[in-house]
C-alpha cells in the first residue's frame, strides 16, 4: 500500500495576490513622490500668458518683418546695454517694457520701461544691477498701434 500523500497546494492564487499588492504599493509610492515634488512655474500668471500666445506670435512675426532688425548691443566692459530700433520706426511714439528674465531664479527678474528717443530711436541702460550669468531679454513694445516683441539671450560676466 502506498503511503498517504498530501494534496499539492497551488501557489498561483497567492502569487497573483502578491503581484497586485506589490503593484498597488508601487503606484502608491509614485503618487506620494509626485505629490511631494515641487513644480514651480516660470511666472505666477503662466496660464494667462498662454492665452495671449497667438498675439505674441503675431508680434514676433511683425518684428521679424521690419525692414531692419532691432539691434541689441551689450558692452560688457562698460556694463551697458544699447537697444536701437530700425529707422522705419523713427518719428512714431514708441513705448513698452523691457524685461530681464533670469531662468534660474525668478526673484532676480527685472522689468524696466522702454521709451527710446532720438534718431534712430534708441535707449541705453546700465546692467550693473544684473548678476553674472544667463539672462533672457524680452522687449515688448508698441509703435503706431502695432505690437512688437523680441527675445534674446544675454550673458553677463
C-alpha positions in Angstrom: 0.0 0.0 0.0 1.2 3.4 -0.9 1.9 6.0 1.8 -0.7 8.7 2.1 0.3 11.8 0.1 -0.9 15.3 1.0 -2.6 17.2 -1.8 -0.2 19.6 -3.5 -1.1 23.2 -2.8 -1.5 25.5 -5.7 0.6 28.7 -5.3 -0.8 30.7 -8.2 -3.6 32.4 -6.2 -1.0 33.6 -3.7 1.4 34.8 -6.4 -1.4 36.8 -8.1 -2.5 38.5 -4.9 1.2 39.3 -4.1 1.7 40.8 -7.5 -1.4 43.0 -7.1 -0.3 44.1 -3.6 3.2 45.0 -4.9 1.8 46.9 -7.9 -0.6 48.9 -5.6 2.4 49.7 -3.3 4.4 50.8 -6.2 1.6 53.1 -7.5 1.1 54.5 -4.0 4.8 55.3 -3.7 4.8 57.0 -7.1 1.8 59.1 -6.2 3.3 60.1 -2.9 6.5 61.1 -4.6 4.7 63.1 -7.2 2.7 65.0 -4.6 5.9 65.9 -2.7 7.7 67.2 -5.9 7.6 71.0 -6.1 6.7 72.2 -9.6 7.5 75.9 -9.8 6.0 77.7 -12.8 8.2 80.3 -14.5 5.7 83.0 -13.7 2.6 83.1 -11.4 0.3 84.0 -14.3 1.6 81.4 -16.6 -1.8 80.2 -17.8 -3.0 83.7 -18.7 0.2 84.2 -20.6 -0.5 81.1 -22.7 -3.9 82.5 -23.7 -2.1 85.5 -25.2 0.3 83.3 -27.1 -1.2 84.0 -30.6 -0.9 87.7 -30.0 2.7 87.2 -29.1 3.3 85.1 -32.3 1.9 88.0 -34.3 4.1 90.5 -32.6 7.2 88.3 -33.2 6.3 88.0 -36.9 5.8 91.7 -37.1 9.2 92.3 -35.5 10.9 89.9 -37.9 9.2 91.7 -40.9 10.7 95.1 -40.0 13.0 96.4 -42.8 16.0 96.4 -40.4 16.4 94.3 -37.2 16.2 95.7 -33.7 19.8 95.9 -32.6 20.9 94.9 -29.1 24.5 95.8 -28.3 25.9 94.8 -25.0 29.2 96.4 -23.8 30.5 94.0 -21.1 33.4 96.3 -20.0 31.1 99.3 -19.5 28.2 97.2 -18.2 25.9 98.9 -20.7 23.2 97.7 -23.0 22.0 99.7 -26.0 18.8 98.9 -27.9 18.3 100.5 -31.3 15.1 100.4 -33.3 15.1 100.5 -37.1 14.8 103.9 -38.7 11.4 102.8 -40.1 10.0 103.4 -36.6 11.5 106.9 -36.2 9.0 109.6 -35.6 6.4 107.3 -34.2 5.6 107.1 -30.5 7.2 104.0 -29.1 6.7 102.7 -25.6 6.8 99.3 -23.9 8.6 97.2 -21.4 12.0 95.6 -21.2 12.2 92.5 -19.0 15.4 90.9 -17.8 14.3 87.3 -17.2 16.6 85.1 -15.1 15.7 81.4 -15.9 17.4 80.1 -12.8 15.9 82.5 -10.2 12.6 84.3 -10.6 13.4 86.7 -7.7 16.2 88.3 -9.9 13.8 89.2 -12.7 13.8 92.9 -13.6 11.2 94.9 -15.5 12.0 98.4 -16.9 10.1 100.8 -19.0 11.2 101.1 -22.7 10.9 104.6 -24.2 13.5 105.1 -26.9 14.4 108.6 -28.1 16.5 110.1 -30.8 17.2 109.3 -34.5 17.2 106.3 -34.8 15.2 105.5 -31.7 17.5 104.1 -29.1 17.7 103.6 -25.3 20.9 102.9 -23.3 20.7 101.0 -20.0 23.1 100.2 -17.2 23.5 96.5 -16.5 25.3 96.9 -13.2 22.3 95.6 -11.2 22.4 92.3 -13.1 24.2 89.4 -11.5 26.6 87.4 -13.7 25.0 84.6 -15.7 22.4 83.9 -18.3 19.6 86.4 -18.8 16.8 86.4 -21.3 16.0 89.9 -22.6 12.3 90.4 -23.5 11.5 93.5 -25.4 7.8 94.1 -25.7 6.8 97.5 -27.3 4.1 99.2 -29.4 4.7 101.6 -32.2 1.9 103.3 -34.2 -0.7 101.0 -32.6 1.2 97.8 -33.6 2.7 95.4 -31.1 6.3 94.1 -31.4 8.2 91.5 -29.4 11.8 90.4 -29.4 13.6 87.9 -27.1 17.3 87.5 -27.0 19.7 85.7 -24.6 22.3 87.8 -22.8 25.3 86.5 -20.8 26.6 88.9 -18.2 30.1 88.2 -16.9 
